[in-house]
Amino acid sequence: MSAEIFKEASELIGGMDEAGNYQYGKFIIGTIYDDIHDIGKNIVSTVMRSNGFEVIDLGVDVPTSKYIEAIKKYKPKVIGISCLLTTCFNNIKECIKTIEDAGLRKDLKILIGGGPVDGSNRQICKCRHGM
């Protein structure tokens, strides 16, 4: 219920930069596949949008292929991968590896986050270029 209230409130205050003048470029975000939780993702989206980013929200249960398509289409400098379920950590790792293998990681920062993501378990998502 709180996630729905937050979503509605964000829509009311959203569109803060109606003219499309985004100071910091594009930010792609989504919740990794097999996870449907989105309140954290929605909070980050709102904060990024209100601080000068154009946010492309891919939604929840996002397959790796959708991240790849969005990176190719929008050419962001930063993407965010949200995850609340520890059972989906390997999905994040696979997604990051696929992004690297596709040659899309060179100038791309990848943020990962969610309730269970912290310093003690982020190693599961470690990739060649670091995080």
N, C-alpha and C positions, 0 to 999 in steps of 0.2 A: 504494500500500500504506500509506503514512504517513497519507493522508487517512482511510482506513478505520480505522486504529488510533486516530487522534484522535477520530473519530466514536464509536467504542466507549468510549473513555475519558471522553468528554464525557457520554455516556449514564449512565455509572456515577456521575459526580459531579453530573449534572444533577438537576433537581428540587430545587434548593437552597431554594426558597421554596414548599414544598408547600401552604401555606395560601392561596396566591394573593395575598399582600400585597405588591404590587409598588409600590415607593416612587416610581418615576419614570414609570409608565405603560407604554404599549405601544410596541414597536419592531418594525416590519415590515422584513424583509430577504429578498433573493433574488438569484440570479444572472441577469442580463439574458438575454433570448432569444438563441439561437444560440451560447450558451456553457454548457458543462456542468461547469465547474470549481467546486469548492465548499470546498476546505480553508480558504481565507481567510474565506469567508462563515461557515463553521462555527466558526472561531476567534473572529470578532467576535460571533457569536451567543452563544457560551459566556461571553465576557467581559461582554457586556451583561446576560445573564441573571444572572450572579453578582454584578452590581452594581446590582440593583434594577429591571431592566426585564422586562416580560413580552414574550418574543420570539415573534413569529409568523413562522416560516420558510416562505417560499413555495417553496423548493427551487431547482432549476436550470432553465435554459432557460425563464425566466418571461416570458410575453408582457406587453406594456403593459396590456392589459385586466385581467389578474390583479392588477397593482399597483393599478389604479383601483378594482376591486372591494374589495380589502383595505382601501384607504384609506377608502372609504365605509363599510365594515362596522365596522372597528375604531377609526377616528378617532384615529390616532396623532399624536404631535407630531414624530416622527422616523421616516424610512424609510432603508434602506440598499440601494444597488444595487451589486452586485459584478460585476466584469468582469476576466477575465484576458487575453482576446484583444483586441488592438488593432483588429481588424476589426469589433468590436462597439461601438466608441465611438459611432458614429452611432446605434446602437440606444438607448444611454443618453440621448443628446441628444433623440431622438424621444420617449422615455418621459417625460422631464422636461417637454418642451413639451406633451405630451398631458395631463399632470397639471395644468399651468398652464391650458391651454385649457379644462379641465373645471372650473376654479374651485376646485381643491383645494389650492392652494399657499399660500394666505394665511398660515397659522400653521404650516406644515409645513416642517421642516428635512429636506433630502435630503443624505445622505452617499453619496459614490461612492468606490469603492476597488477595489484589485486590484494585482497586481504592476506592470503598466505605467502605472498612473495616478499621475502626479506633477505637480509644478508646471509642467513644461515642456509637458505635453500636456493639461492639464485644461481648457484653453480650448475644446476641441472640445465639451465638455459645458456650456459657459456658457449660462445662460438669463437671462430678463429680471430675475429677482429676485436673481441671484447664487447662489452655492453655499454 
